């Protein structure tokens, strides 16, 4: 495997934790939680590659933890293995029906535990690679439109729950058709790749998403980002694109490749319901700002804030 994968172990018994640490700690990054709240907090803060989950725990049992995690789309592809003293077929069937990938009865054999964990992680790693390929733009290496649409809706729903600001920066290379006509499509593809890198480098946080929106359009999805933060990202994109100094003799605004940007920010805390304002309204506002920037002469940004 390319790097150490992370396993979240949820168990309230110290001796069980020590056993699992000794069995898996050399090969994997193992983190622990001793109750349901710790488990959900740890899992959502840094989504693990696999979860080993006990059933019998104080307050909230492992079945309920599994239900809560599997109700979150972020955990659709995270394998959950129940590791429990409940060895009857009824409990095993219940665990698997709730979405667990496997069910191991304590006391577990260390070699058997390692083998089953490893097998599930190999499968997950292959699935992750396939998903990454399907969600990546082949030319630029950025997220593609499908991944952006999926992430945008998820981040919007998360913003509604957390009442945090959400921002969009959308950009269009100025007179790119003229660039293709004058320099050819091979050089045009190289231009797209370099501009895409500017969007990626300006999206600094792991939670930011830079994507190819379509053609010569790019977008940054910025969770928990207010107007000022979004403007910083947009100004960085404009500066980085200009600093590329890609010649563009057919541009009507500059002798080099430039970009126009639209910026929009929403504050879901101001909305009384999800139906009052949707993520598509935010995208529409960013698009309106992009067209405003073009109308005002291009090679600039225009911003809107709810």
N, C-alpha and C positions, 0 to 999 in steps of 0.2 A: 504494500500500500504506500501511496505517495507521502502521507503525513499521518501523524497520530490523530486518530478519530476520538471524539468525545463521547463518553458513556455517562449518563446520569443514573445513579443508583438511589433508589428510594426505599429506605428500610429504617425502622426505629430501634433496631437491636444492634448495639456496638459490635458484638462478636460476628454478626452477619456482615457488617460493613468491613471489618478487618479481613474476613475470609475473601470477600469479593475483591478488595484492594490487592491482596496477595495474588489472587488468581489472574487478575486482568491488568494490574497497574503497570507492569513492565511494557506492555504492548500498546496500551491506550491511555488517554487522558481521562481519569475517573474522578467525577465529582459526586457529592453526596447530599441527600436531603433526608430528614428524619420524620417529616410529616407532609400532609397534602399541600399546605400553603407554601412551605419551602420548596417543594417539588415544582409546583406550578410557577412560582416566581423564578426559580433557577432555569426552568425549561424555556420560559418566554423571554428571559433576559438574554440567553445565549442558546439557541436551539441546538440540542445535542444530536449526535448521529444515531444514538440508540438509547432506549430507556429500559432499565431493569427495575421492575416495580413489584414490591411486596403487596399482598392483599390485606393482611391483618395489621392495621395501624390505628393509633388513637384518633378519635374524632371523625375523620373521613377515611374510608377504606380505599384500597387501591383500585377497586372497580370504579368508584366515583371519580378518582383522579384520571383514570383512563378515559372515561366519558367526557370529562371536561377538556382534556387535551385533544381528543379526536373531534371535538366540536369546532376546533380552531383549524382552518384550512392549512395553516403553516405546519401542522403536524401530520398532514395526510401521508407523507412519505417517511415519517420517522417510525421505525419499528419499535414496538413495545413488547417486552418479554416479561410475563409474570414469573416471579421467582418466589415461591410460597410453600408453606407447610401444608396447605390444603391440597391433598393429592387425589381427591375423588373425581370421578369423571364429570359430575354435575358442575363443579366449580371450574374445571378445565374448559368445559364447553361454554360456560358463561363468559370466561375471560376471552376466549377466541371470538365469540359472537360480538363482544364489545369492541373488537378491533385489534386485539393483540395478535402478534405474528407467531408467538410461541408460548409455551407454558411449561415451566421446569419446576419440579417438586424438590423441596429441601428435605434432607441435606443433599446438595448437588455435588457431583464429582467434579473437581477442578478442571480436569482435562476435557470432560464432556461440556462443561460450561463454556470454556474457551472456544471449543470447536463450534458450538452452536452460535455463539456470539459472532465469531469470525465469519461464519457462513452468511449470516444475515447482514453483516456489514459489507461483505463483498457484493452481495446483491444490491444493497442500497447504493453503494458507490457506483455501480454500473447504471442504476436507474438515474442517479444524479447527473451522470455524464450525458445520458440520453436527453434528459430534460434540459440541461444546459445547452446542448446543441440545438434543440428545437426552439429555444427561447433566445437564440443569439443571431444577430444580423451577420450573414456570411461575409460581407465585404468589410465592414468597419469593426466588427468584434464587440460592438455595443449590444445592449439588450434590443430585441426587435419589437415591433409594434404589439404583437401578441402579449409579450411579457409586460410591456408598459401598461396595456389596458388592464391586465390582471392585477398588477401591482397597484395601479392607480385606484381601483375600486377597493382593494384591501386597505390601502393607506387612508382612503376617505372614511371608511367605516371605523378604522382605528382612531382617526382624528375626532370623529363624532363622539366616540366613547371617552377619549381622554381630554376632549375640549382643547386640543392643541392646534396651532396654525398649520396650514398646509399650503405649499406654494408650487407653482409651475413656471418654468422658463422654457419657452418654445422659440426656436430660431430657424431662419431660412437664409441660405447663402445667397448673397446679392448677385443677381444676373447670372445664375449658374448655367442656364441654358446657353447664354452667350459664351460662357467659358467652355462648355462642351463643344459648341460649334467651332470655336477658334482654336482650341488646343487638342481636341479629340477625346474620345471616351476613356481611353486608358489613363490619360493625364487627369481627366475628370474624376475617375475612381480614386486616384492618388490624392487628389484634393479633398474628396469626401473623407478619406481615411484620416488625413491630417486634421481636418476640422473636427471630426468625431473625437479625436484625442483631446482637443481643447475642451470639449464638453465633459469628457471623462475626468480630466485633470482638475476641472473646476468643481466637480462634485466630490468633495473631500471626505465626507463621512461615509461609513459603511452602509448607513441607511439610505443615502442618496442613490438615485437611479438615473443614469444617463442612457438614453435610448435613441435609436434612429426611428423617427416618426413616419418617414416616407420620403422617397426621392432625396432631395437636398435639405429636408427638414429634420431637425433634431430637437430633443426635449430633455429637460432635467426635472425629475420628480423629487421634491424636497420636503420630507416629513418634518414636523415640529420646527418649521422655519417660517419666520414672520417676514414682513415686507423688507426690512433692512437686510436680513440674511439672504433673501432671494435676490435683492439688488446687487449684493456683493458677488454672488455667483454669476449673475448676468454680466456685470462689469468685467469679471475675470474672463469670461468666455470671449467677449468682444476684444479685450486686450490681447488675449492669447492668439486669436485668429489674426489680428492685425500683425502681431509679432512674427507670424509665419512668413510674412513678406512674399506670398505666392503671387507672381505677376499675373495681372488680369487686364490685358489691353482692351478688352471688350466691355469692361464695366463702365457704367455711366456715373459712378460716384467716387471711384478711387482707382489708382493704377495697380492696386493689389486686391486680392480676395478679401472681402469684408462680409459681415453678417448683420442681419436685423433681428431683433429679439422682442418678444412680448412676454411680460411678467404679470402674473396674477397671484394673489394671496387670499385665502379664505380663512375665517375664524369660526369653526363650527360651534364654539361656545355661544355665538350670537344667534344660532338657529334654534327654533323651538322643536323642530322635527326634521327627520331626514328628508321627508318629502318636500319641505319648504325650499330646499336648495340642494342640488345634486352635484356630484363630481364633474359631470358633463358641463354644467353651468360654469364651473371654474375653468375648464379647458376652453370653453367658448370665449370667456373673458380674456384669457391669455392669447387666444387666436385673434381676437379683436385688437388687442394691443400690438400684436405683430403687424397686422395690416395698417394700424396707425403709424407704426415706425416706418413702414414702407412708404406710406403716403407723405410723411414728413421729410423724406429724402433718403431713407435707408442708412445703413452703416451706423445704427443707433439702437437704443432700447426705449420702449414705452412701458409703463407699469400701471397696474390697477390694484387696489386693495379694498377688500370688502369692509 
